[in-house]
Amino acid sequence: MSSMAHLTIETGVRPVTEVKEEVEAALQAADDDQKSRYPEVYEHHGNVAATRGYRPKDLSGVDVPRVIWTTFNDTVDAGAGNLHERIGDRFIQVENVESPYQEGRYGGYVGDFFRINYGIVPRYGYEETPNVGQTSRPGCEDWHSILSTGDESPPMPPEELGAWLDGYPPDGLDLETIRALLDYDPYYRVAGHLFASQARTWVTGDSAESLFDQLDEPDDAERARIVRAAWACGTDDTDQYKELLAALGTVDERTKALIAPKLWDPAPLTDDEPPAPSLLTALLDLVDDPVPELRVGAIMGASMVLGHLQKDAIGGKIEADVAFDGVVKPFYEALRELMSDSDIRVRERAVTITDEFVPVTDETIPEFTAANILRPITRNRLDFQDRWAFARAVAEAAAESSSETPDRGIVLAGAFDGEPNAVPTLVEYAYDERGPYYERVRHELARFADDLPDAALGALEPAVRAVEAGTETTADVKLLQALASEAPDRVAPAEPRLETIRDGADEDDKRDAADRTLEQLRGGAV
């Protein structure tokens, strides 16, 4: 077992080279076990990153606004990230996120959490972080800076707040003090993170509960204050959480964006008992919100709820009909709509959700819990047309994404469950349109032809034309092989080209398939 830790330092308005030099000097002077090892410091997606066992406190003398500390364990293929914001002359942890599944590539979940909610791409894991997509909000590129700097005087100077928090829990804290800090955008995260676990003990229970009773406050500004405080108090009660979600949809844009990260891992979720399907529905109600960060948070939270329902239904904790009736189709439809969202970050994250797991059977229960859209227990509750519409959206969005994405043809293949009436749709996509990842669809048709040749004959002429034209894939030749004995006269026009493939193709599978097809056409033994 081994692990890797990194620091990602947001440079703010300062030049990267200048910050890099100061980070190197600070880490070399750090009074810890690593000081004898020259720190590895480098530019990373517009910011600065450092590898080895350093912590944000080692950078307290460097004038930068935020630092992300990430860890990754290659035994479980997962990790975590902590965001630290500068308050006065010190860094305070304000956010923590952990992988809900095995990350694989570079840490899509942890990376996207910070990229979308904070505009920072953290260094993570063993591999260099690839081009993961856009960090800024289209049309408002300085949005994250706006939330971090504020446009009003702070209720308490940063130096005073930082020193005050050193006495945690601070003396004289009451609900109104909490709310004053929560009302100031740059302090919301530090106040919420430090106070969330203690708010109900520092103030009377009646006062804390009264926040939830006031969520329908008619005055917009006062309701926003109540919503901020209520989310900081938090709740793991499903009914109260749904009330918080409904209220969140009614407040101002800044409040929504500040709270949006909390939706990625809904508080009511637990391994002890299945979640209420209505929790998924309540989250989906926010996927049309005007605030893009909230749209992402809502679909991520819904994905987590669906993942728990999948795991618990497979494990026998909840009946499948109870878990999925009325929620599966809306989830897939919402995710499909987000793949054509106006904000590229939303589109990128929607596509990435389809890559969170490799395909598994219902009997394979992962250690980590998040939705796997390819699980038969939910996928098969959609008819072919719904599965296909979803798969096309995935393929098209992945093809236009600026991030490095794996082959999404697997989702197209997963939409086809051997329905003969689906063959014309697949043929049109794979041969006429030649849409994104069409080769994988041809592969599925060839596999289907091998199992049910009569039902696959509708794909024969297009495959023959592809072979004749010299634009064939290996799957086309295999399809001809599978159907040669069923319709030799229809395969025969491709014979000259099949000879060329047999004698000169680079791929062994392709040459073998051509050879076997020719043997069948000529009456030889296969």
CORMOQUI-V454184 format. One record per run of one state. SS is the DSSP state (a for helix, b for strand, c for the rest). FROM is the first residue (numbers start at 1). TO is the last residue. If there is no record, write none. Layout:
{{SS;FROM;TO} {SS;FROM;TO}}
This chain:
{{c;1;2} {b;3;10} {c;11;15} {a;16;28} {c;29;39} {b;40;44} {c;45;46} {b;47;51} {c;52;55} {a;56;59} {c;60;65} {b;66;73} {c;74;77} {b;78;87} {c;88;89} {b;90;98} {c;99;107} {a;108;118} {c;119;136} {b;137;137} {c;138;139} {b;140;140} {c;141;142} {a;143;149} {c;150;157} {a;158;165} {c;166;174} {a;175;183} {c;184;184} {a;185;195} {c;196;198} {a;199;202} {c;203;204} {a;205;213} {c;214;219} {a;220;233} {c;234;237} {a;238;248} {c;249;252} {a;253;265} {c;266;276} {a;277;284} {c;285;291} {a;292;314} {c;315;319} {a;320;324} {c;325;327} {a;328;338} {c;339;343} {a;344;353} {c;354;375} {a;376;379} {c;380;383} {a;384;400} {c;401;408} {a;409;415} {c;416;419} {a;420;433} {c;434;437} {a;438;451} {c;452;453} {a;454;469} {c;470;473} {a;474;483} {c;484;487} {a;488;504} {c;505;507} {a;508;521} {c;522;526}}
